[in-house]
Amino acid sequence: MSVIRKTFNTKMSASEMKDYINQNLLTRKDVSALLNTTLWVGNTLNVNSKFGDGTIVLSDNKLEITFNLSFFGKLARKRIEANFDDIFKQLPP
């Protein structure tokens, strides 16, 4: 199975990042169109899409992504990784 793992460091607390993700990312049409389901369990966002499934784990000053790619996700791996970089590099370093 192909997996994407990424870590982003930031100056934001976990609750600030959670608010940012809810208000600025999950509400975007281009992001929500790709996601089948999202579910927060504490500071962990569980996501499922046709490209795969995984988690975004928030802790103070750090965000960790683990995303298991489906067959379609494997085909789009570079683009998915670039999107994660574009989206989460917007957080204050």
C-alpha positions as semicolon CSV with decimal commas, in nm:
position;residue;x (nm);y (nm);z (nm)
1;M;0,000;0,000;0,000
2;S;0,128;0,344;-0,085
3;V;0,122;0,600;0,194
4;I;0,188;0,974;0,209
5;R;0,333;1,099;0,538
6;K;0,394;1,467;0,594
7;T;0,467;1,685;0,895
8;F;0,425;2,062;0,909
9;N;0,554;2,278;1,194
10;T;0,367;2,593;1,284
11;K;0,331;2,849;1,560
12;M;-0,039;2,768;1,603
13;S;-0,195;2,566;1,883
14;A;-0,394;2,253;1,797
15;S;-0,723;2,435;1,860
16;E;-0,618;2,728;1,636
17;M;-0,526;2,485;1,356
18;K;-0,857;2,302;1,398
19;D;-1,047;2,630;1,365
20;Y;-0,836;2,725;1,062
21;I;-0,902;2,391;0,891
22;N;-1,277;2,409;0,962
23;Q;-1,315;2,770;0,849
24;N;-1,067;2,793;0,561
25;L;-1,013;2,447;0,417
26;L;-1,315;2,224;0,466
27;T;-1,541;2,502;0,339
28;R;-1,353;2,536;0,009
29;K;-1,548;2,389;-0,281
30;D;-1,238;2,239;-0,443
31;V;-1,147;2,059;-0,119
32;S;-1,497;1,948;-0,018
33;A;-1,564;1,813;-0,369
34;L;-1,279;1,564;-0,326
35;L;-1,379;1,439;0,018
36;N;-1,643;1,173;0,079
37;T;-1,639;1,206;0,458
38;T;-1,458;1,396;0,732
39;L;-1,488;1,335;1,104
40;W;-1,312;1,502;1,393
41;V;-1,221;1,279;1,687
42;G;-1,055;1,513;1,933
43;N;-0,768;1,675;1,745
44;T;-0,762;1,410;1,472
45;L;-0,942;1,465;1,143
46;N;-1,032;1,137;0,973
47;V;-1,080;1,179;0,598
48;N;-1,204;0,950;0,324
49;S;-1,205;1,018;-0,049
50;K;-1,181;0,835;-0,380
51;F;-0,806;0,898;-0,361
52;G;-0,767;0,723;-0,026
53;D;-0,819;0,768;0,344
54;G;-0,617;0,890;0,636
55;T;-0,574;1,123;0,927
56;I;-0,457;1,472;1,003
57;V;-0,335;1,479;1,362
58;L;-0,301;1,817;1,530
59;S;-0,082;1,898;1,827
60;D;0,047;2,232;1,945
61;N;0,293;2,364;1,684
62;K;0,268;2,054;1,461
63;L;0,037;1,887;1,209
64;E;0,096;1,530;1,089
65;I;-0,068;1,378;0,782
66;T;-0,092;1,007;0,709
67;F;-0,282;0,926;0,390
68;N;-0,325;0,574;0,249
69;L;-0,362;0,598;-0,126
70;S;-0,623;0,406;-0,326
71;F;-0,555;0,294;-0,681
72;F;-0,668;0,636;-0,809
73;G;-0,463;0,806;-0,538
74;K;-0,149;0,626;-0,650
75;L;-0,201;0,768;-0,998
76;A;-0,236;1,121;-0,856
77;R;0,026;1,094;-0,578
78;K;0,244;1,387;-0,688
79;R;-0,056;1,617;-0,724
80;I;-0,199;1,512;-0,385
81;E;0,136;1,578;-0,216
82;A;0,164;1,916;-0,388
83;N;-0,188;2,006;-0,268
84;F;-0,101;1,915;0,091
85;D;0,209;2,135;0,063
86;D;0,015;2,427;-0,085
87;I;-0,264;2,407;0,171
88;F;-0,068;2,351;0,490
89;K;0,229;2,574;0,414
90;Q;-0,021;2,862;0,450
91;L;-0,017;2,803;0,827
92;P;0,217;3,042;1,009
93;P;0,560;2,868;1,032
